[in-house]
Amino acid sequence: MAALSIIIGIIGNIISILVFASPIKTFLQVVKKKSTENYKSIPYITTLLSTSLWTFYGLLKPGGLLVWTVNGAGVIFQFIYVTLFLIYAPNHLKVKTAKLVGILNVGFLGLVIAVTLLALHGSVRLTFVGVLCAGLTVGMYASPLSAMRLVIKTKSVEFMPFFLSFFLFLNAGIWSAYAVLVQDFFIGVPNGVGVLLGSAQLILYAVYKNKSNIISTKSTDKMEEEGCAHLVKGIIQMQGFHEDDEEALKNLTLDKGRSLPKPPVNRQYSFQRILKASSLNPYEVHSNWAHVDDVESGEKIHP
């Protein structure tokens, strides 16, 4: 069982480091643009606090090597991300980020360490830090609930990336198995919650993935139809088409399958040319309109 727990713990370390490294691409863009744009700093600040507490927990726990090593790596990643925020964020966000870092990552963390080492003794230390770590981790796993509500509301998985949801589920599953093997309640409870929430995210993704594609296709078709209608109307207006023909165009409802009201006899041929012209290049459009002008002036239509 000890050997199996070590293997599971190592796998958990690898997966967790991959999760910690996932924002690297985002921050490369931040450095390139020298701006954090609309990104928020709070997820990285809270993750820095969580990994710091878990590192402290791993140092207090006998046999907690695999806990403090992975979370120590997480502290390094999150510290770099927060530092980049402090460098590249707009001035008003820099102040807000610095205040949060001071309150959470310096003040609160320092207070927890001081109270644990100076005021608590024996197993109470581990229990105190473990409860704090478990609470923060549950909160982090619950943070995608807003995205899940958005998926249900919009019937689209656009705002819930599959791979992030999958790796968070996988990470929670591995650490849940590790917690069972080493009989650690504080690791097991939050990661068990993570497995449940991760499963819910993956189920939502499976349910709404195809519906998202259908909605996207319908939106594209509607945009194409509206674009064609605007194009025809634009050609009509540029060529000085009469008001009665514009009124006929307004009655055109392509999405409901209705046909265009038949134009006056002396305009029917020219309107057919208009529809055809919408798919031609400018030179062909000019040629067709010259032909239409000949027709309207009473000249014979040549096949």
PANUDO-52925 format. One record per atom (N, C-alpha, C, O): residue in three letters; z, x, y. Coordinates in steps of 0.05 Angstrom, whole numbers, plus 5000, padded with zeros to 4 digits. Layout:
N
ALAZXY...
% end
This chain:
303
MET500050174976MET500050005000MET500050175025MET498750105045ALA501450405024ALA501650585047ALA498850705053ALA497950715076ALA497550785031ALA494850905035ALA492850695046ALA491250755063LEU493050445036LEU491250235045LEU491850165074LEU489950125090SER494350165083SER495050115110SER493850325129SER493050265151ILE493850575120ILE492750795136ILE489750755139ILE488650795161ILE488350685117ILE485450645118ILE484850415137ILE483050435154ILE486250195134ILE485849965152ILE486450035181ILE484949955199GLY488550185185GLY489250275212GLY487150445225GLY486550425249ILE485950625209ILE483850795219ILE481350635227ILE480150675248ILE480650435210ILE478450255216ILE479050105242ILE477250065259GLY481550015244GLY482349875269GLY482150045293GLY481349955315ASN482850305291ASN482550495313ASN479650515322ASN479050515346ILE477850535302ILE475050565309ILE473950325323ILE472550345344ILE474550085313ILE473549835325ILE474749795353ILE473249725371SER477349855356SER478649825382SER477450005403SER477049935426ILE476850255395ILE475550445413ILE472850355421ILE472050385444LEU471350235403LEU468750125410LEU468949895430LEU467349875449VAL471049725427VAL471549515446VAL472349625473VAL471349535494PHE474049835473PHE474849965498PHE472450085512PHE472350095537ALA470550185497ALA468250325508ALA466050145517ALA464150225531SER466249885510SER464049695516SER463349675546SER461049625552PRO465249705565PRO464449675593PRO463149925605PRO462549935628ILE462750135589ILE461550385600ILE458950335614ILE458450445636LYS457150175602LYS454550115614LYS454949985641LYS453450045660THR456849805643THR457349665669THR458249865690THR457249855713PHE459950055683PHE460950245703PHE458950465709PHE459150585730LEU457150515691LEU454950695698LEU453250575721LEU452350715739GLN452750315719GLN451350175740GLN452950175766GLN451850195788VAL455650145764VAL457350155788VAL457050425802VAL456750435826VAL457150635786VAL456950905798VAL454150945810VAL453851065831LYS452150845796LYS449350875806LYS448950735832LYS447650835850LYS449950485834LYS449650325858LYS451850385879LYS451650295902LYS453950525870LYS456150585888LYS457450335899LYS458350315922SER457550125881SER458749875889SER459649725864SER458249735843THR461949595865THR462849425842THR461649145843THR462048995825GLU460149085865GLU458848825868GLU460848595864GLU462848575877ASN460148415844ASN461948185840ASN463848215816ASN465048025808TYR464048455805TYR465848495783TYR468748485792TYR469448555814LYS470448385774LYS473248355779LYS474848575767LYS474248675745SER476948665781SER478548885771SER480848795753SER481948955737ILE481648545755ILE484048455741ILE483948485711ILE486048555699PRO481648445697PRO481648485668PRO482348775660PRO483648825640TYR481348965676TYR481849255669TYR484649335676TYR485849505663ILE485749215698ILE488549275705ILE490549165684ILE492349305676THR490048925675THR491848805654THR491448945627THR493448985613THR489049025621THR488549175596THR489949445597THR490949545577LEU489849575621LEU491249835625LEU494249795620LEU495549955607LEU495449575630LEU498249515626LEU498849465596LEU500749575585SER497149315583SER497449245555SER497349495538SER499149535521THR495349655542THR495049905525THR497350095531THR498250245512SER498350105555SER500550285562SER503050195547SER504550355536LEU503549935547LEU505949825533LEU505749865503LEU507649935490TRP503249825492TRP502949865463TRP503250165456TRP504250225434THR502450335473THR502850625468THR505850685467THR506750835450PHE507350575486PHE510250605487PHE511550495462PHE513350605450TYR510450255453TYR511450135429TYR510950305405TYR512750345388GLY508550425403GLY507850595380GLY509650845379GLY510250945358LEU510350945403LEU512151185404LEU514951115395LEU516351285383LEU515850875401LEU518550785393LEU518750715363LEU520750755351LYS516450615352LYS516450515325LYS516250745305LYS514450915307PRO517950765285PRO517650965264PRO515050915249PRO514450695240GLY513451125245GLY510851095232GLY508750955249GLY506850845238GLY509150955275GLY507250815293GLY504950985303GLY503850935325LEU504251195288LEU502151385297LEU499551245303LEU498351285324LEU498651065285LEU496050935288LEU496050735311LEU493950655322VAL498450645319VAL498750455341VAL498450605368VAL496950525386TRP499950825371TRP499950965397TRP497451125401TRP496651175424THR496151215380THR493651375384THR491351205395THR490151285415VAL490950975383VAL488750805393VAL489350695420VAL487550675437ASN491850615425ASN492450515452ASN492650735473ASN492150685496GLY493250975464GLY493151205483GLY490251245492GLY489751305515ALA488351215473ALA485451235480ALA484751015499ALA483151055518GLY485850775494GLY485250545511GLY486350595539GLY485050515559VAL488650725542VAL489750785568VAL487850965584VAL487350925608ILE486651165570ILE484751345583ILE482351195593ILE481451225616PHE481151025576PHE478750865584PHE479450685608PHE477950685628GLN481550535606GLN482250345627GLN482950485653GLN482450385675PHE484250715651PHE484950865675PHE482450955690PHE482350945714ILE480451035675ILE477851115687ILE476550885701ILE475550905723TYR476550645687TYR475250415698TYR476650325724TYR475350265744VAL479350325724VAL480850245748VAL480350435771VAL480150355794THR480250695764THR479750905784THR477050865797THR476750885822LEU475050795781LEU472350745792LEU472350505810LEU470950495830PHE473950305803PHE474250065821PHE475450145848PHE474450055868LEU477450315847LEU478750405872LEU476850565889LEU477050575913ILE474950695876ILE473050865891ILE470750705903ILE469950735926TYR469550515887TYR467050385894TYR467350095903TYR465349975911ALA469749985902ALA470049705910ALA469949685941ALA470549885954PRO469149455952PRO469249415981PRO472149445990PRO474049425975ASN472549506016ASN475149576026ASN477249366021ASN479549436013HIS476549116025HIS478648906021HIS479448885991HIS481748815985LEU477548935973LEU478148935944LEU479649185936LEU481249175917LYS479149405950LYS480649655944LYS483549605949LYS485249685933VAL484249475971VAL487049425978VAL488349245957VAL490549295948LYS486849035950LYS487948845930LYS488348985903LYS490348945890THR486349145894THR486549285869THR488849485869THR490349505850ALA489149635892ALA491349825894ALA494049695892ALA495849795880LYS494249455905LYS496849305903LYS497449225875LYS499749245866LEU495449115860LEU495849035833LEU496649265815LEU498349245798VAL495249495819VAL495849735803VAL498749825808VAL500249885790GLY499449815834GLY502249895841GLY504349715829GLY506449805820ILE503749455830ILE505749255819ILE505949265789ILE508049275778LEU503549255776LEU503549225747LEU503649485732LEU505349525714ASN501949675739ASN501649915723ASN503650135731ASN504050325715VAL504850105754VAL506850305762VAL509650175762VAL511450255748GLY509949955778GLY512549835781GLY513549695756GLY515749765746PHE511949515745PHE512849355722PHE513149545697PHE515149535683LEU511049715693LEU511149895669LEU513550085672LEU514950135652GLY513950195695GLY516250375699GLY518850235695GLY520750355684LEU519049985704LEU521549835700LEU522049785670LEU524349815661VAL519949705655VAL520249655626VAL521249915612VAL523049905596ILE520050135619ILE520750395606ILE523650465613ILE525250545596ALA524350435638ALA527050505647ALA529150325634ALA531250425624VAL528650065633VAL530549875621VAL530849935591VAL533049935580THR528549985578THR528550035549THR530150285542THR531750285524LEU529750505557LEU531050755551LEU533950775561LEU535550915549LEU534550635583LEU537150665595LEU539050445588LEU541550485586ALA538050195585ALA539849965581ALA539949865553ALA541849725546LEU537949925537LEU537749815510LEU538150035489LEU537650275495HIS538949955465HIS539450155444HIS538650055417HIS538449805413GLY538050235399GLY537450165371GLY534949995369GLY532950035383SER535049795351SER532749635345SER532049435367SER529849325368VAL533949395386VAL533449215408VAL531249325426VAL529649165437ARG531049585428ARG528949705444ARG526249625433ARG524449525449LEU525849645407LEU523249585395LEU522649285398LEU520349205403THR524649125395THR524248835397THR523448755426THR521648595430PHE524848875445PHE524248815473PHE521348885481PHE519848725492VAL520549125474VAL517849215480VAL515749065463VAL513648995473GLY516449005438GLY514548865421GLY513948585430GLY511748495429VAL516048445441VAL515648175451VAL513748185475VAL511948015478LEU514248375493LEU512448405517LEU509548465509LEU507748345520CYS509248645490CYS506548715480CYS505148475467CYS502848425473ALA506648335451ALA505448095437ALA504647885458ALA502447765455GLY506347835478GLY505647635498GLY503147705514GLY501447535518LEU502947955522LEU500548045537LEU498048025519LEU495947945529THR498248095494THR495948095477THR494947805471THR492547755471VAL496847625468VAL496147345465VAL494647245490VAL492547105488GLY495647325513GLY494347245538GLY491447355540GLY489647225550MET491147605531MET488447725532MET486547585513MET484147545519TYR487447525489TYR485747385470TYR485147095479TYR483046985472ALA486946975495ALA486546705504ALA484746695529ALA483846475537SER484246925542SER482746925567SER479846815564SER478846695584PRO478546835541PRO475846715539PRO475846405536PRO473746285533LEU478246275537LEU478245985535LEU476645855557LEU475345645552SER476645965581SER475045855603SER472045865596SER470545685602ALA471246095584ALA468446115575ALA467745915554ALA465545805553MET469645855536MET469245665515MET468945385526MET467245225517ARG470545315546ARG470245055559ARG467545035573ARG466244815572LEU466645255585LEU463945255598LEU461745215578LEU459745075583VAL462045335554VAL460045295533VAL459845005525VAL457644895522ILE462144875521ILE462144595513ILE461044425534ILE459544235529LYS461644485559LYS460744315582LYS457744345586LYS456344145590THR456744585585THR453844635591THR452144635566THR449644625568LYS453444635542LYS451944655517LYS450144905516LYS447944895506SER451145115528SER449645365529SER451645605524SER453845605534VAL450745805508VAL452446035502VAL451746275520VAL452446495514GLU450346215542GLU449546425560GLU451846595571GLU451646835574PHE454146465575PHE456446595587PHE458546685566PHE460746745574MET457746695541MET459546785520MET457946975502MET456946885481PRO457747225509PRO456247415493PRO457147435464PRO459547445458PHE455247425446PHE455847415417PHE457347665408PHE459347655394PHE456247905415PHE457348155404PHE460248205414PHE461848305399LEU460748125439LEU463548165448LEU465447975433LEU467548065424SER464647725429SER466247545414SER466647635385SER468847615374PHE464447745373PHE464547835345PHE466448065342PHE468048075323PHE466248265360PHE467948505357PHE470848445364PHE472648575352LEU471348265382LEU474148185387LEU475348045362LEU477648085355PHE473647875349PHE474547745325PHE475047945303PHE477147935289LEU473248135300LEU473448345280LEU475948515285LEU477448585266ASN476348585310ASN478648755318ASN481248615311ASN483148735300ALA481448355318ALA483848195312ALA484348175282ALA486548185273GLY482148135267GLY482348115238GLY483448365225GLY485148355207ILE482448595233ILE483248845222ILE486248905228ILE487748985210TRP487048855253TRP489848915260TRP491748705248TRP494048765244SER490748465243SER492348265228SER492948365200SER495148345190ALA490848465187ALA491148575160ALA493048815160ALA494748845142TYR492748985180TYR494549215182TYR497549125186TYR499349235174ALA497848915203ALA500548815208ALA501848705182ALA504248735178VAL500248575166VAL501248465140VAL502148695122VAL504248685109LEU500548905121LEU501049135103LEU503649285112LEU505149365095VAL503949315138VAL506349465148VAL508649285156VAL510749375164GLN508149015153GLN510148815158GLN511248835187GLN513648855192ASP509248835206ASP509948845234ASP509348575248ASP507048505252PHE511448435254PHE511148165265PHE509848175293PHE508248005299PHE510448375309PHE509548385337PHE506548455338PHE505148375357ILE505448595318ILE502648645317ILE501248405304ILE498948325312GLY502548285284GLY501248075269GLY500847815284GLY498647695282VAL502847725299VAL502647465313VAL500347455333VAL498647275331PRO500247635353PRO498147625372PRO495347655361PRO493447525369ASN495147825341ASN492447865328ASN491647635310ASN489347575307GLY493647495299GLY493047245284GLY491947035303GLY490046895296VAL493147015327VAL492146835347VAL489246915355VAL487546745359GLY488847175357GLY486147285363GLY484147205342GLY481847145349VAL484947205317VAL483047125295VAL482246835298VAL479946765296LEU484246665304LEU483646375307LEU481846325331LEU479846175329LEU482446445354LEU480846405378LEU478046535374LEU476046425383GLY477946765361GLY475346895356GLY473646725337GLY471246705341SER474846605317SER473446425299SER472246185315SER470046105310ALA473946075333ALA473045845349ALA470545925366ALA468745765369GLN470646165378GLN468346255394GLN465846285377GLN463746195386LEU466146395353LEU463746435336LEU462646165327LEU460246135325ILE464445975321ILE463545705313ILE462045575336ILE459945455332LEU463145595360LEU461745485384LEU458945615388LEU457045485394TYR458845875383TYR456346015386TYR454245905366TYR451945865373ALA455145875341ALA453345765320ALA452445485327ALA450145415322VAL454245315338VAL453545035344VAL451645015367VAL449744865366TYR452045175388TYR450545135413TYR448345335417TYR446845315437LYS447945525399LYS445845725403LYS443145595404LYS441545635422ASN442445435384ASN439845295382ASN439545095405ASN437345065416LYS441644955412LYS441544765434LYS440944905460LYS439544795477SER441945145463SER441445305487SER438445365489SER437245345511ASN437245435466ASN434345495466ASN432745255473ASN430745275487ILE433545015462ILE432044765468ILE432244705498ILE430244635510ILE434644725509ILE435044665537ILE433344855554ILE432144775574SER433345115547SER431845315561SER428845255560SER427445285581THR427845165537THR425045105534THR424244865551THR422144865564LYS425944655550LYS425444415566LYS425444485596LYS423744385611SER427244655605SER427344725633SER424844875641SER423744835662THR423945055623THR421545215629THR419045025630THR417445055649ASP418844835611ASP416644655612ASP416644485637ASP414544435650LYS419044395645LYS419144235670LYS418344395694LYS416944285712MET419144645695MET418444815718MET415444865718MET414244865740GLU414244895695GLU411344935694GLU409844695704GLU407944715719GLU410844455695GLU409544205704GLU409744165734GLU407844095747GLU412144225744GLU412544195773GLU410844395788GLU409744335809GLY410644635777GLY408944845790GLY406044755791GLY404744795811CYS405044645769CYS402244545769CYS401844325789CYS399844325804ALA403744145791ALA403443925810ALA403444025839ALA401843935855HIS405144225845HIS405244335871HIS402644485877HIS401644485900LEU401544625857LEU399044775861LEU396744585868LEU395244635886VAL396544365853VAL394344175859VAL394644055886VAL392744025901LYS397143985893LYS397643875920LYS396944065942LYS395943995962GLY397644325937GLY397044535957GLY394044565961GLY393144595984ILE392544555939ILE389644575942ILE388544335958ILE386744375974ILE389544105952ILE388643855966ILE389243885996ILE387443826012GLN391643976003GLN392343986031GLN390744196045GLN389944156068MET390144426032MET388544636045MET385644546050MET384444636069GLN384644376033GLN381844286035GLN381644026052GLN379443916053GLY383843936064GLY383643706082GLY383243446067GLY381843266076PHE384443416043PHE384243176028PHE385442946042PHE387342976057HIS384342706038HIS385242466053HIS387942366044HIS388842436022GLU389242206061GLU391942106056GLU392041926031GLU393941926016ASP389841766027ASP389941596003ASP389941745977ASP391041655957ASP388641985977ASP388642155953ASP391342285950ASP392242315927GLU392742355972GLU395442465970GLU397342265959GLU399142325943GLU396942005967GLU398641795956GLU398241765927GLU400141705912ALA395741795917ALA395241785889ALA396642015874ALA397641975852LEU396642245887LEU398042475874LEU401042435871LEU402242515852LYS402242295891LYS405142245890LYS405842075866LYS408042085855ASN403941905857ASN404441735834ASN404141875808ASN404641755786LEU403342125809LEU402942285785LEU405642365773LEU407142505787THR406342285749THR408942365736THR408242485710THR408142345689LEU407842745710LEU406942885686LEU409042875664LEU408342855640ASP411642875672ASP413742885652ASP414042625637ASP415242625615LYS413042405648LYS413342155635LYS410742065621LYS410541855610GLY408742245623GLY406242195608GLY404441995622GLY402541895609ARG404941925647ARG403141745660ARG400641885670ARG400642115676SER398441725671SER395941845681SER395741805710SER396941625722LEU394141985723LEU393641965752LEU392041715758LEU390041665745PRO392841555778PRO391241325786PRO388441405792PRO387941615805LYS386641245784LYS383841315788LYS383141315817LYS383541125831PRO381941545828PRO381341555856PRO378841395862PRO377541295844PRO378341345888PRO375941205895PRO373441325883PRO373441565877VAL371441165879VAL368941255866VAL367741495879VAL366941685866ASN367641485906ASN366341705920ASN368041955920ASN367142165930ARG370541945909ARG372342175908ARG372842265879ARG373942485875GLN372042115860GLN372742165832GLN371742435823GLN373142595811TYR369242495830TYR368042745821TYR369542975834TYR370043175821SER370042945860SER371343165874SER374143215864SER375043445862PHE375643005857PHE378343035846PHE378343185819PHE380143335813GLN376343125803GLN376043265777GLN375643565783GLN376643735769ARG374043615804ARG373643895810ARG376244025820ARG376744265814ILE377943875834ILE380443985843ILE382144065819ILE383344285819LEU382343895800LEU383943955776LEU382944195762LEU384444365753LYS380244215760LYS379144455747LYS379644705763LYS380044915752ALA379544675790ALA379844905807ALA382545035805ALA382945265811SER384544875797SER387244975796SER387545205776SER389445355777SER385645235758SER385845445738SER383745665743SER383445845726LEU382445665766LEU380445865772LEU381446075791LEU383546035804ASN379946295793ASN380646495813ASN379646405840ASN378046215842PRO380446545862PRO379746455889PRO376746425894PRO375846245908TYR375146605882TYR372346595887TYR371046355873TYR369246225884GLU372046295849GLU370946055834GLU371845805848GLU370345605849VAL374345805859VAL375245565874VAL373445515898VAL372745285903HIS372745725913HIS371045695936HIS368345585929HIS367245415943SER367245685907SER364645595897SER364645305890SER362845155897ASN366845215876ASN367044935868ASN367344755891ASN366144535892TRP368844835911TRP369244675935TRP366644645951TRP366144435963ALA365044855951ALA362444845965ALA360744635951ALA359244485964HIS360844625924HIS359344435908HIS360244155914HIS358643965916VAL362944115917VAL364043855923VAL363143755950VAL362443525954ASP363043945969ASP362143865996ASP359343765996ASP358643586010ASP357543885979ASP354843805976ASP354743515965ASP353143355975VAL356443455946VAL356443195934VAL357242985954VAL355942775956GLU359343045970GLU360242855990GLU358242806012GLU358242596024SER356443006017SER354442966038SER352042816027SER350142766042GLY352142736002GLY350042565991GLY347942705975GLY346042585966GLU348342975971GLU346443115955GLU346743055925GLU348842965916LYS344643115910LYS344643055882LYS346443245867LYS346443485873ILE347943145848ILE349743315831ILE348043425808ILE346843285793HIS348043695807HIS346543825785HIS348443885763HIS350743975767PRO347543845738PRO349243915716PRO349744215713PRO351144295695
% end
